[in-house]
Amino acid sequence: MVAPANSLPNGTTFTRAQRDGWQVVTITGELDVAMAQGVADQLSQAISTRTPPLVAVDLSRMAFCDSAGLREMIIAWKRVRVLDGRYVLLNPAPRFIEILRITGLDTRFEIVTLLPRIPI
């Protein structure tokens, strides 16, 4: 099931879908201060779907992310950890991986190229 995309004025969209047991939030376009609340809402809904939450943030279509967008990803990651869930960043661009490395978040976030299988 796919939640309708939240389309914003600059063409940025946030889509939430269930895939292989995961709630996948896809960010398309630019995630900046003006768009941060939209992604926060989608991540919050994804987290509340099941306990423990399994949340993947698909960044393969994200063109830009500022500190406000990164902050929302960190908040969601912390919420998932408290609930003993799993939170992964799926296919981030090399430029974003460099930001994660510089901030030290590359050692905190689980970064994957494929959606992990969930043990049954």
C-alpha positions, 0 to 999 in steps of 0.5 A, spaced: 500 500 500 502 506 498 500 513 501 499 518 497 505 523 495 505 529 499 507 534 493 510 541 495 511 547 491 518 546 489 517 539 486 519 535 492 515 529 494 515 524 500 511 517 499 510 512 504 509 505 502 510 498 505 515 493 502 517 487 504 515 488 511 518 495 511 515 502 511 519 505 506 519 513 506 522 516 499 524 523 498 524 526 491 527 532 490 530 537 495 529 536 503 530 543 506 528 547 512 521 548 508 520 541 507 522 538 513 515 538 516 513 534 511 518 528 511 517 529 519 510 527 518 511 521 513 517 518 518 512 519 524 507 515 520 512 510 518 514 509 525 507 508 528 505 503 523 508 497 527 512 495 533 518 494 533 518 499 527 522 497 521 523 504 517 527 505 511 528 512 508 529 511 500 534 517 498 536 515 491 532 521 489 533 526 494 537 531 490 539 536 496 538 535 504 540 541 509 541 541 516 533 541 518 532 535 513 538 531 517 535 533 523 528 530 522 532 524 520 536 524 526 529 525 530 526 519 527 532 514 528 532 516 535 525 514 536 526 508 532 531 506 537 527 507 543 522 502 540 527 497 539 526 497 531 530 498 525 532 504 521 536 504 515 538 509 509 537 506 502 541 508 497 544 515 499 548 519 494 555 519 495 555 527 496 550 525 502 554 520 504 560 525 505 555 529 509 554 523 514 561 521 514 563 529 516 558 529 521 560 522 524 553 520 523 555 514 518 557 510 524 550 511 527 545 510 521 545 503 517 546 505 510 544 500 505 543 499 498 538 494 498 532 493 503 534 488 508 530 482 509 527 481 515 528 474 519 521 470 520 
